[in-house]
Amino acid sequence: MMPKTHSPFVRSFYFWIGIIATFAYRIVIFLTGVDPLWLKVAWYIGTIGFVIYFIHRYQISELRSRLIKENGLVAKINNLEDLNAQDKAAMEYIFQTLQSTREKWNYIFIFVASAIALVAAVYLDFIAR
């Protein structure tokens, strides 16, 4: 079964989650001298946003990689007669880099680090008081 592309709403949702999380993290530096409550609000928004965003990015990366492998797309490039050597090389590069494990490890690291920081912050802010 071939996966379906997410709806425009879902794609926009994840896009804006990433934008808001990034903005929230960047504004933290400016909120340091302001009320600590707003600093924590921005940090929580950024951290929760990154957890959501990077889980999604990891899932997309895994799906792409699986489709390339299951369908043998890298090997099939050379059988496409309408493509010249440069086209084939470009497609091979794209398919191979879409399967990058470093990209996936980056997503995993950001997700795990954000999740650990989130759990620690919830504990320190709400439980250990």
DSSP file (Angstrom, degrees, kcal/mol; ACC not computed):
  #  RESIDUE AA STRUCTURE BP1 BP2  ACC     N-H-->O    O-->H-N    N-H-->O    O-->H-N    TCO  KAPPA ALPHA  PHI   PSI    X-CA   Y-CA   Z-CA
    1    1 A M              0   0    0      0, 0.0     0, 0.0     0, 0.0     0, 0.0   0.000 360.0 360.0 360.0 127.8    0.0    0.0    0.0
    2    2 A M        -     0   0    0      1,-0.1     2,-0.0    65,-0.0     0, 0.0  -0.638 360.0-117.8 -82.8 136.7    1.4    3.4   -1.0
    3    3 A P        -     0   0    0      0, 0.0     2,-0.3     0, 0.0    -1,-0.1  -0.329  25.2-127.9 -69.9 156.6    1.2    6.1    1.6
    4    4 A K        -     0   0    0      1,-0.0     2,-0.1    -2,-0.0     3,-0.1  -0.811  23.7-105.2-105.7 148.3   -0.8    9.2    0.9
    5    5 A T        -     0   0    0     -2,-0.3    -1,-0.0     1,-0.1     6,-0.0  -0.436  43.7-103.6 -67.0 141.1    0.5   12.8    1.1
    6    6 A H        -     0   0    0     -2,-0.1    -1,-0.1     1,-0.1     0, 0.0  -0.263  42.7 -97.4 -61.4 154.3   -0.8   14.6    4.2
    7    7 A S     >  -     0   0    0      1,-0.1     4,-2.5    -3,-0.1     5,-0.2  -0.255  34.2-106.2 -66.2 160.2   -3.6   17.1    3.6
    8    8 A P  H  > S+     0   0    0      0, 0.0     4,-2.5     0, 0.0     5,-0.2   0.865 122.1  56.3 -56.5 -35.1   -2.6   20.8    3.2
    9    9 A F  H  > S+     0   0    0      2,-0.2     4,-2.5     1,-0.2     5,-0.1   0.942 108.5  45.0 -62.4 -47.3   -4.0   21.4    6.7
   10   10 A V  H  > S+     0   0    0      2,-0.2     4,-2.2     1,-0.2     5,-0.2   0.914 113.6  49.7 -64.6 -43.2   -1.7   18.7    8.3
   11   11 A R  H  X S+     0   0    0     -4,-2.5     4,-2.2     1,-0.2    -1,-0.2   0.915 112.9  47.4 -62.1 -42.0    1.3   20.0    6.4
   12   12 A S  H  X S+     0   0    0     -4,-2.5     4,-2.9    -5,-0.2     5,-0.3   0.895 108.2  56.7 -65.1 -39.2    0.5   23.6    7.5
   13   13 A F  H  X S+     0   0    0     -4,-2.5     4,-2.3     1,-0.2    -2,-0.2   0.949 111.3  41.1 -56.3 -52.2    0.0   22.4   11.1
   14   14 A Y  H  X S+     0   0    0     -4,-2.2     4,-2.2     2,-0.2    -1,-0.2   0.866 113.4  54.6 -68.1 -35.4    3.5   20.8   11.3
   15   15 A F  H  X S+     0   0    0     -4,-2.2     4,-2.2    -5,-0.2    -2,-0.2   0.955 112.2  43.0 -59.5 -49.9    5.0   23.8    9.5
   16   16 A W  H  X S+     0   0    0     -4,-2.9     4,-3.0     1,-0.2     5,-0.3   0.838 109.2  57.4 -69.8 -32.1    3.6   26.2   12.0
   17   17 A I  H  X S+     0   0    0     -4,-2.3     4,-2.6    -5,-0.3    -1,-0.2   0.944 110.0  45.8 -59.1 -46.2    4.5   24.0   14.9
   18   18 A G  H  X S+     0   0    0     -4,-2.2     4,-2.2     2,-0.2    -2,-0.2   0.902 114.3  47.7 -63.2 -42.1    8.1   24.2   13.7
   19   19 A I  H  X S+     0   0    0     -4,-2.2     4,-2.6     2,-0.2    -2,-0.2   0.935 114.4  45.5 -64.8 -47.0    8.0   28.0   13.2
   20   20 A I  H  X S+     0   0    0     -4,-3.0     4,-2.9     2,-0.2    -2,-0.2   0.914 113.4  49.7 -64.8 -43.1    6.4   28.7   16.6
   21   21 A A  H  X S+     0   0    0     -4,-2.6     4,-2.2    -5,-0.3    -1,-0.2   0.919 112.5  47.5 -61.8 -43.7    8.8   26.4   18.4
   22   22 A T  H  X S+     0   0    0     -4,-2.2     4,-2.1    -5,-0.2    -2,-0.2   0.927 113.9  46.9 -64.0 -44.9   11.8   28.0   16.7
   23   23 A F  H  X S+     0   0    0     -4,-2.6     4,-2.2     1,-0.2    -2,-0.2   0.919 110.3  53.3 -61.8 -44.0   10.5   31.5   17.5
   24   24 A A  H  X S+     0   0    0     -4,-2.9     4,-0.7     1,-0.2    -1,-0.2   0.900 110.7  46.6 -60.8 -41.3    9.7   30.5   21.1
   25   25 A Y  H >< S+     0   0    0     -4,-2.2     3,-0.5     1,-0.2     4,-0.4   0.888 112.7  49.9 -67.5 -38.1   13.3   29.3   21.6
   26   26 A R  H >< S+     0   0    0     -4,-2.1     3,-0.6     1,-0.2     4,-0.3   0.824 107.2  53.7 -71.6 -30.2   14.8   32.3   20.0
   27   27 A I  H >X S+     0   0    0     -4,-2.2     4,-1.4     1,-0.2     3,-0.8   0.652  86.1  84.7 -79.5 -13.7   12.7   34.8   22.1
   28   28 A V  H <X S+     0   0    0     -4,-0.7     4,-0.7    -3,-0.5     3,-0.4   0.886  84.3  57.9 -54.2 -41.3   13.9   33.1   25.4
   29   29 A I  H <4 S+     0   0    0     -3,-0.6     3,-0.4    -4,-0.4     4,-0.3   0.844 107.9  46.5 -60.7 -33.9   17.1   35.2   25.3
   30   30 A F  H <4 S+     0   0    0     -3,-0.8     3,-0.4    -4,-0.3    -1,-0.2   0.741 109.4  54.4 -80.2 -23.0   15.0   38.4   25.3
   31   31 A L  H >< S+     0   0    0     -4,-1.4     3,-1.2    -3,-0.4     8,-0.3   0.491  80.8  92.7 -88.6  -3.4   12.7   37.2   28.1
   32   32 A T  T 3< S+     0   0    0     -4,-0.7    -1,-0.2    -3,-0.4    -2,-0.1   0.870  91.9  40.8 -58.9 -38.3   15.5   36.5   30.5
   33   33 A G  T 3  S+     0   0    0     -3,-0.4    -1,-0.3    -4,-0.3    -2,-0.1   0.456 109.7  73.4 -90.0  -0.7   15.2   39.9   32.1
   34   34 A V  S <  S-     0   0    0     -3,-1.2     5,-0.1     1,-0.2    -3,-0.1  -0.255 106.8 -41.8 -98.9-171.5   11.4   39.9   32.1
   35   35 A D    >>  -     0   0    0      1,-0.2     4,-1.4    -2,-0.1     3,-0.9  -0.313  52.2-134.0 -53.9 126.4    9.0   38.0   34.2
   36   36 A P  H 3> S+     0   0    0      0, 0.0     4,-2.3     0, 0.0     5,-0.2   0.766 102.4  66.7 -57.4 -25.8   10.3   34.4   34.7
   37   37 A L  H 3> S+     0   0    0      1,-0.2     4,-2.4     2,-0.2     5,-0.1   0.929 101.4  46.3 -60.9 -45.0    6.8   33.1   34.0
   38   38 A W  H <> S+     0   0    0     -3,-0.9     4,-2.4     2,-0.2    -1,-0.2   0.849 109.6  55.2 -68.0 -33.5    7.0   34.3   30.3
   39   39 A L  H  X S+     0   0    0     -4,-1.4     4,-2.2    -8,-0.3    -1,-0.2   0.935 111.0  44.4 -61.6 -46.3   10.4   32.8   30.0
   40   40 A K  H  X S+     0   0    0     -4,-2.3     4,-2.9     2,-0.2     5,-0.2   0.882 110.7  54.2 -67.0 -38.9    9.1   29.4   31.1
   41   41 A V  H  X S+     0   0    0     -4,-2.4     4,-2.5     2,-0.2     5,-0.2   0.941 111.0  45.7 -60.2 -47.1    6.0   29.7   28.8
   42   42 A A  H  X S+     0   0    0     -4,-2.4     4,-2.5     1,-0.2    -2,-0.2   0.912 113.5  49.8 -62.8 -42.2    8.3   30.4   25.8
   43   43 A W  H  X S+     0   0    0     -4,-2.2     4,-2.7     2,-0.2     5,-0.2   0.926 111.9  47.3 -64.3 -44.3   10.6   27.5   26.7
   44   44 A Y  H  X S+     0   0    0     -4,-2.9     4,-2.8     2,-0.2     5,-0.4   0.917 112.0  50.0 -63.4 -43.3    7.7   25.1   27.2
   45   45 A I  H  X S+     0   0    0     -4,-2.5     4,-2.3    -5,-0.2    -2,-0.2   0.936 113.8  46.1 -60.3 -45.7    6.1   26.1   23.9
   46   46 A G  H  X S+     0   0    0     -4,-2.5     4,-2.3    -5,-0.2    -2,-0.2   0.918 115.4  45.3 -63.0 -44.2    9.4   25.7   22.1
   47   47 A T  H  X S+     0   0    0     -4,-2.7     4,-2.2     2,-0.2    -2,-0.2   0.936 115.5  44.7 -69.3 -46.9   10.2   22.3   23.7
   48   48 A I  H  X S+     0   0    0     -4,-2.8     4,-2.3    -5,-0.2    -1,-0.2   0.908 113.5  52.7 -63.1 -40.7    6.8   20.8   23.2
   49   49 A G  H  X S+     0   0    0     -4,-2.3     4,-2.9    -5,-0.4    -2,-0.2   0.906 109.4  48.3 -60.9 -42.6    6.8   22.2   19.6
   50   50 A F  H  X S+     0   0    0     -4,-2.3     4,-2.8     2,-0.2     5,-0.3   0.878 108.5  54.0 -68.0 -36.5   10.1   20.6   18.9
   51   51 A V  H  X S+     0   0    0     -4,-2.2     4,-1.6     2,-0.2    -2,-0.2   0.958 114.9  40.9 -59.0 -49.6    9.0   17.2   20.3
   52   52 A I  H  X S+     0   0    0     -4,-2.3     4,-1.9     2,-0.2    -2,-0.2   0.939 117.5  47.6 -63.8 -48.1    6.0   17.2   18.0
   53   53 A Y  H  X S+     0   0    0     -4,-2.9     4,-2.5     1,-0.2    -2,-0.2   0.916 113.3  45.5 -63.4 -45.7    7.8   18.6   15.0
   54   54 A F  H  X S+     0   0    0     -4,-2.8     4,-1.9     2,-0.2    -1,-0.2   0.767 108.2  56.0 -77.9 -23.3   10.8   16.2   15.1
   55   55 A I  H  X S+     0   0    0     -4,-1.6     4,-2.3    -5,-0.3    -1,-0.2   0.940 111.3  46.6 -63.1 -46.3    8.7   13.1   15.7
   56   56 A H  H  X S+     0   0    0     -4,-1.9     4,-2.3     1,-0.2    -2,-0.2   0.931 111.7  49.4 -60.7 -47.2    6.8   14.1   12.5
   57   57 A R  H  X S+     0   0    0     -4,-2.5     4,-2.5     1,-0.2    -1,-0.2   0.892 110.5  51.1 -62.1 -39.3   10.1   14.7   10.6
   58   58 A Y  H  X S+     0   0    0     -4,-1.9     4,-2.7     2,-0.2    -1,-0.2   0.927 109.4  50.4 -62.6 -44.9   11.5   11.4   11.7
   59   59 A Q  H  X S+     0   0    0     -4,-2.3     4,-2.3     1,-0.2    -2,-0.2   0.909 111.5  48.0 -60.8 -42.0    8.4    9.5   10.6
   60   60 A I  H  X S+     0   0    0     -4,-2.3     4,-2.5     2,-0.2     5,-0.2   0.922 112.1  49.6 -63.9 -44.5    8.5   11.2    7.2
   61   61 A S  H  X S+     0   0    0     -4,-2.5     4,-2.3     1,-0.2    -2,-0.2   0.911 111.6  48.4 -61.7 -43.3   12.2   10.3    6.9
   62   62 A E  H  X S+     0   0    0     -4,-2.7     4,-2.6     2,-0.2    -1,-0.2   0.907 111.2  50.7 -63.0 -42.6   11.6    6.7    7.8
   63   63 A L  H  X S+     0   0    0     -4,-2.3     4,-2.4    -5,-0.2    -2,-0.2   0.927 111.1  47.6 -62.8 -46.0    8.7    6.5    5.3
   64   64 A R  H  X S+     0   0    0     -4,-2.5     4,-2.3     1,-0.2    -1,-0.2   0.932 113.0  48.5 -61.2 -46.4   10.8    7.9    2.5
   65   65 A S  H  X S+     0   0    0     -4,-2.3     4,-2.3    33,-0.3    -1,-0.2   0.914 111.5  49.6 -61.0 -44.0   13.7    5.6    3.2
   66   66 A R  H  X S+     0   0    0     -4,-2.6     4,-3.3     1,-0.2     5,-0.3   0.910 110.5  50.2 -63.1 -43.2   11.4    2.5    3.4
   67   67 A L  H  X S+     0   0    0     -4,-2.4     4,-1.8     2,-0.2     6,-0.3   0.900 110.4  49.6 -63.0 -41.4    9.7    3.3    0.1
   68   68 A I  H  <>S+     0   0    0     -4,-2.3     5,-1.9    -5,-0.2     4,-0.4   0.930 117.4  40.7 -63.4 -45.0   13.1    3.8   -1.6
   69   69 A K  H ><5S+     0   0    0     -4,-2.3     3,-1.2    -5,-0.2    -2,-0.2   0.955 115.1  49.0 -69.2 -50.3   14.3    0.4   -0.3
   70   70 A E  H 3<5S+     0   0    0     -4,-3.3    -1,-0.2     1,-0.3    -2,-0.2   0.831 118.1  40.7 -61.1 -33.3   11.1   -1.6   -0.7
   71   71 A N  T 3<5S-     0   0    0     -4,-1.8    -1,-0.3    -5,-0.3    -2,-0.2   0.430 102.9-129.6 -96.6   0.9   10.7   -0.4   -4.3
   72   72 A G  T <>5 +     0   0    0     -3,-1.2     4,-1.7    -4,-0.4    -3,-0.2   0.865  47.6 160.8  56.8  38.9   14.4   -0.7   -5.2
   73   73 A L  H  >< +     0   0    0     -5,-1.9     4,-1.0    -6,-0.3    -4,-0.1   0.834  63.8  57.4 -66.8 -34.3   14.3    2.8   -6.6
   74   74 A V  H >4 S+     0   0    0     -6,-0.4     3,-0.7     1,-0.2     4,-0.5   0.940 111.1  43.5 -61.8 -45.2   18.1    3.4   -6.5
   75   75 A A  H >4 S+     0   0    0      1,-0.2     3,-0.6     2,-0.2     4,-0.2   0.834 109.2  58.3 -68.3 -32.1   18.7    0.4   -8.7
   76   76 A K  H >< S+     0   0    0     -4,-1.7     3,-1.3     1,-0.2     4,-0.3   0.674  85.4  80.0 -73.8 -16.5   15.8    1.3  -11.1
   77   77 A I  G X< S+     0   0    0     -4,-1.0     3,-1.7    -3,-0.7    -1,-0.2   0.906  87.3  56.5 -57.9 -42.4   17.2    4.7  -12.0
   78   78 A N  G <  S+     0   0    0     -3,-0.6    -1,-0.3    -4,-0.5    -2,-0.2   0.661 100.7  59.6 -67.4 -14.6   19.7    3.2  -14.5
   79   79 A N  G <  S+     0   0    0     -3,-1.3     2,-0.9    -4,-0.2    -1,-0.3   0.444  76.5 104.5 -91.9  -0.6   16.9    1.5  -16.4
   80   80 A L    X   -     0   0    0     -3,-1.7     3,-0.9    -4,-0.3     8,-0.1  -0.726  52.1-169.8 -85.4 109.8   15.1    4.8  -17.1
   81   81 A E  T 3  S+     0   0    0     -2,-0.9    -1,-0.2     1,-0.2    -4,-0.0   0.751  77.5  62.1 -75.2 -25.6   15.9    5.5  -20.8
   82   82 A D  T 3  S+     0   0    0      2,-0.0     2,-0.4     0, 0.0    -1,-0.2   0.573  90.3  84.8 -79.2  -6.3   14.6    9.0  -21.0
   83   83 A L  S <  S-     0   0    0     -3,-0.9     2,-0.1    -6,-0.2     0, 0.0  -0.780  71.5-140.5 -98.5 138.1   17.1   10.2  -18.4
   84   84 A N     >  -     0   0    0     -2,-0.4     4,-2.4     1,-0.1     5,-0.2  -0.324  38.0 -92.3 -83.4 177.3   20.6   11.2  -19.4
   85   85 A A  H  > S+     0   0    0      1,-0.2     4,-2.4     2,-0.2     5,-0.2   0.865 127.2  51.3 -60.5 -38.1   23.6   10.3  -17.2
   86   86 A Q  H  > S+     0   0    0      2,-0.2     4,-2.4     1,-0.2    -1,-0.2   0.908 109.8  49.6 -67.3 -41.1   23.4   13.6  -15.3
   87   87 A D  H  > S+     0   0    0      2,-0.2     4,-2.6     1,-0.2    -2,-0.2   0.924 112.2  48.4 -60.8 -44.8   19.7   13.1  -14.6
   88   88 A K  H  X S+     0   0    0     -4,-2.4     4,-2.7     1,-0.2    -2,-0.2   0.906 111.4  49.2 -64.1 -42.6   20.4    9.6  -13.3
   89   89 A A  H  X S+     0   0    0     -4,-2.4     4,-2.4    -5,-0.2    -1,-0.2   0.904 111.5  50.2 -63.2 -40.7   23.2   10.7  -11.1
   90   90 A A  H  X S+     0   0    0     -4,-2.4     4,-2.4     2,-0.2    -2,-0.2   0.928 112.7  45.7 -63.8 -44.9   21.0   13.5   -9.7
   91   91 A M  H  X S+     0   0    0     -4,-2.6     4,-2.8     2,-0.2     5,-0.2   0.897 111.5  52.1 -66.0 -39.8   18.2   11.1   -8.9
   92   92 A E  H  X S+     0   0    0     -4,-2.7     4,-2.6    -5,-0.2     5,-0.2   0.925 110.4  49.0 -62.3 -42.9   20.6    8.5   -7.4
   93   93 A Y  H  X S+     0   0    0     -4,-2.4     4,-2.6     2,-0.2     5,-0.2   0.931 111.7  49.1 -59.9 -46.7   22.0   11.3   -5.1
   94   94 A I  H  X S+     0   0    0     -4,-2.4     4,-1.8     1,-0.2    -2,-0.2   0.936 113.7  45.3 -60.2 -48.1   18.5   12.4   -4.1
   95   95 A F  H  X S+     0   0    0     -4,-2.8     4,-0.6     1,-0.2    -1,-0.2   0.907 114.3  48.3 -64.6 -41.9   17.4    8.8   -3.3
   96   96 A Q  H >< S+     0   0    0     -4,-2.6     3,-0.7    -5,-0.2    -1,-0.2   0.905 113.1  46.7 -67.6 -39.3   20.5    7.9   -1.4
   97   97 A T  H >< S+     0   0    0     -4,-2.6     3,-1.5     1,-0.2    -1,-0.2   0.783 103.2  63.0 -74.8 -24.7   20.5   11.1    0.7
   98   98 A L  H 3< S+     0   0    0     -4,-1.8   -33,-0.3     1,-0.3    -1,-0.2   0.716 101.8  53.7 -67.5 -18.2   16.8   10.7    1.5
   99   99 A Q  T << S+     0   0    0     -3,-0.7    -1,-0.3    -4,-0.6    -2,-0.2   0.261  80.1 145.6 -96.1  11.2   17.9    7.5    3.2
  100  100 A S    <>  -     0   0    0     -3,-1.5     4,-1.2     1,-0.2   -35,-0.1  -0.246  37.8-162.2 -57.4 124.7   20.5    9.2    5.4
  101  101 A T  H  > S+     0   0    0      2,-0.2     4,-2.7     1,-0.2     5,-0.2   0.778  89.5  62.7 -77.2 -26.1   20.8    7.7    8.8
  102  102 A R  H  > S+     0   0    0      2,-0.2     4,-2.3     1,-0.2    -1,-0.2   0.908 101.5  51.3 -64.5 -40.1   22.5   10.8   10.1
  103  103 A E  H  > S+     0   0    0      2,-0.2     4,-2.2     1,-0.2    -1,-0.2   0.936 111.8  47.2 -60.1 -45.7   19.4   12.9    9.4
  104  104 A K  H  X S+     0   0    0     -4,-1.2     4,-2.7     1,-0.2    -2,-0.2   0.900 111.0  50.8 -64.2 -41.0   17.3   10.3   11.3
  105  105 A W  H  X S+     0   0    0     -4,-2.7     4,-2.9     2,-0.2    -1,-0.2   0.862 107.8  54.2 -65.7 -33.8   19.8   10.3   14.2
  106  106 A N  H  X S+     0   0    0     -4,-2.3     4,-2.5     2,-0.2     5,-0.2   0.936 110.4  45.8 -62.7 -45.8   19.6   14.1   14.3
  107  107 A Y  H  X S+     0   0    0     -4,-2.2     4,-2.5     2,-0.2    -2,-0.2   0.922 114.0  49.0 -62.1 -44.2   15.8   13.9   14.5
  108  108 A I  H  X S+     0   0    0     -4,-2.7     4,-3.1     2,-0.2     5,-0.3   0.931 111.8  48.9 -61.8 -45.8   16.0   11.3   17.2
  109  109 A F  H  X S+     0   0    0     -4,-2.9     4,-3.0     2,-0.2     5,-0.3   0.931 112.6  46.5 -61.3 -46.8   18.6   13.3   19.2
  110  110 A I  H  X S+     0   0    0     -4,-2.5     4,-2.2     2,-0.2    -1,-0.2   0.916 115.2  47.4 -63.2 -42.3   16.6   16.5   19.1
  111  111 A F  H  X S+     0   0    0     -4,-2.5     4,-2.8    -5,-0.2    -2,-0.2   0.954 115.5  43.8 -62.4 -50.3   13.4   14.6   20.1
  112  112 A V  H  X S+     0   0    0     -4,-3.1     4,-2.8     2,-0.2     5,-0.2   0.928 115.0  48.4 -64.0 -45.6   15.1   12.7   23.0
  113  113 A A  H  X S+     0   0    0     -4,-3.0     4,-2.4    -5,-0.3    -1,-0.2   0.912 114.5  46.3 -61.6 -41.6   16.9   15.8   24.3
  114  114 A S  H  X S+     0   0    0     -4,-2.2     4,-2.5    -5,-0.3    -2,-0.2   0.914 112.9  49.4 -66.5 -42.4   13.7   17.8   24.1
  115  115 A A  H  X S+     0   0    0     -4,-2.8     4,-2.6     2,-0.2    -2,-0.2   0.917 112.3  47.5 -64.1 -43.0   11.7   15.1   25.8
  116  116 A I  H  X S+     0   0    0     -4,-2.8     4,-2.7     2,-0.2     5,-0.2   0.930 113.5  48.1 -63.1 -45.1   14.2   14.7   28.6
  117  117 A A  H  X S+     0   0    0     -4,-2.4     4,-2.5    -5,-0.2    -2,-0.2   0.892 112.2  50.3 -62.1 -39.1   14.4   18.4   29.1
  118  118 A L  H  X S+     0   0    0     -4,-2.5     4,-2.6     2,-0.2     5,-0.2   0.933 111.6  46.4 -65.5 -46.6   10.6   18.6   29.1
  119  119 A V  H  X S+     0   0    0     -4,-2.6     4,-2.4     1,-0.2    -2,-0.2   0.926 114.2  48.8 -61.9 -44.9   10.2   15.8   31.7
  120  120 A A  H  X S+     0   0    0     -4,-2.7     4,-2.8     1,-0.2     5,-0.2   0.911 112.4  48.3 -61.6 -42.6   12.9   17.4   33.9
  121  121 A A  H  X S+     0   0    0     -4,-2.5     4,-3.1     2,-0.2     5,-0.3   0.914 110.7  49.8 -66.5 -42.6   11.3   20.8   33.7
  122  122 A V  H  X>S+     0   0    0     -4,-2.6     4,-2.4     2,-0.2     5,-1.0   0.926 113.2  48.1 -60.9 -43.3    7.9   19.5   34.5
  123  123 A Y  I  X>S+     0   0    0     -4,-2.4     5,-3.3    -5,-0.2     4,-1.2   0.952 117.2  40.7 -61.0 -49.9    9.3   17.7   37.5
  124  124 A L  I  <5S+     0   0    0     -4,-2.8    -2,-0.2     3,-0.2    -1,-0.2   0.865 121.7  41.2 -68.8 -36.5   11.3   20.7   38.7
  125  125 A D  I  <5S+     0   0    0     -4,-3.1    -1,-0.2    -5,-0.2    -2,-0.2   0.813 133.5  12.3 -82.3 -31.0    8.5   23.3   38.0
  126  126 A F  I  <5S+     0   0    0     -4,-2.4    -3,-0.2    -5,-0.3    -2,-0.2   0.719 129.4  35.2-122.0 -29.0    5.5   21.3   39.2
  127  127 A I  I  <<S+     0   0    0     -4,-1.2    -3,-0.2    -5,-1.0    -4,-0.1   0.883 114.7  45.5 -98.7 -46.3    6.4   18.2   41.2
  128  128 A A      <       0   0    0     -5,-3.3    -4,-0.1     1,-0.2    -1,-0.1   0.369 360.0 360.0 -83.6   5.8    9.5   19.0   43.2
  129  129 A R              0   0    0     -6,-0.3    -1,-0.2     0, 0.0    -2,-0.1   0.509 360.0 360.0 -57.8 360.0    8.2   22.4   44.4
